[in-house]
């Protein structure tokens, strides 16, 4: 044995240790390694079931180990996940939700990213608790140039999910940083095509739609395997350094618009009224015209009828015309009648109208 030092060349073999040293006052000597190995083998054999030993026992253990290794290849994909099988680190296939099998490690491995979870990325602001309240503004992300060469402070959020897990994992690195950079680029492109008024008022909804479409196009060109769910415009204001002056301009424009509306209201009130009065005068003139024409036509028809009768009996018609004319002339005149056959003793004229006027004046 290598550790059985029986001939120590001068020690006499009387109680020398395994290292060729005599026991002395230094304490216990190191253990015998051969004894330790023998004890370990004995303990292993005693732990094995009875009847198993030698090569057969080792073969059984090997088979059990292989079976356990083979069973470890089963895996389950949850309904909100997508399975990605990799063989020696290279992508092999995608698997749907359910129970599947792959070659056990280290040959194949599986990743199961969740593809239904909606992720959010905030651009232009930072918040420790993930909410916009009390968030810190990031000017290098939020300040953008509009089409009319004005600067606007834009904060917005991008909501996205994984659409193709294989593309998401293998086509891009640092996926969230890539999505954020692409979103900022898409928003700057859209803002650069609109004016500041549209960016702050009625054009906000269209900006969100255009940004979502443009961002999806960029990510599709990368093969990022990401679907953009929504783009939410959180803030669209002038920069803080000029916001007071901008608000003064906005108030002036509001006053201008209010005065213009009042002028339009007055115009809409006075013009229809004048047109109504003009229409009334025109209708009155048309009525008077129709009346005069009708009277003239009636007089002409009456004259023609009288002339026709006159042509038939001129003397009778002349007398009738004379009497009718005298009736019209004397209708409002004071008339005195003198009876010539009253005799010489009667006053031929009695001024009754003068007497009546005097009597009325005396009262």
Secondary structure by P-SEA (a helix, b strand, c coil): ccccccccccccccccccccccccccccccccaaaaaaaaaaaaaaacccccccaaaaaaaaaaaaaaaaaccbbbbcccbbbbbbcccccccccccccccccccccbbbbbccccbbbbbbccccccccccccccccccccccccccbbbbbbbbbbbbbbcccccccccccaaaaaaaaaaaaaaaaaaaacccccccccaaaaaaaaaaaaaaaaaaaaccccccccccccccccccccaaaaaaaaaaaaaaaaaaaaaaaaaaaaaaaaaaaaaaaaaaaaaaaaaaaaaaaaaaaaaaaaaaaaaacaaaaaaaaaaaaaaaaaccbbbbbbccccccccccccaaaaaaaaaaaac
